[in-house]
Amino acid sequence: MKNSRLIIFASLVLVGILITQLNQIPNLNKQLLQAKATLKQAKTSQEQSKTIISSPQAQQDNVSGSTKKVTSFVKTFSNQSTSSYSDTLKGMASQKVINELTQTFAPSVTFSDKASYEVPIVAIKNAWGSDLEYLVVAKSDAQSVAYTITYDTDEKQITDISRLSLKGAFDNEK
């Protein structure tokens, strides 16, 4: 009789443990999915790092081509009227950037027909990763304007732009 009570008690304890373990399965599944997602992200990041490290020439070519596109973009929007931005900048920049230029920057910067803007400085701020960050200065006889521009190498277009204030006169010959 004592042995049967002991067996029943042990069986109840084991059933309790089994039920507890079964209740934890959904939480463990969530943790497993999160761990797999983190691992996948880490592998992707590692692969990108390996690509950049193993082929600096390819990254350098990528940066060089992107710099030319950014320079062309700034020359294009600096020397055009704002009404033609949606046509001339399509494919060079995201619609968000085109709208921002048309609505925000253009009224505060004088882009007259007589003023011809040069782009004397295109400096890269961040050369690694899929988003390249540039500092660009556009200069005419009347004024100089500085921008920070983000170029997405995956989308092959400018995805962000912001205007910087310049204090004093900009002269790149000094």
Secondary structure, DSSP 8 states (H G I E B T S, - for coil): -HHHHHHHHHHHHHHHHHHHHHHHHHHHHHHHHHHHHHHHHHHHHHHHHHHHHH-HHHHHHHHHHHHHHHHHHHHHHHTS-GGGHHHHSBTTB-HHHHHHIIIIIHHHS---SS---EEEEEEEEE-SSSEEEEEEEEE-SS-EEEEEEEEETTTTEEEEEEEE---S---TT-
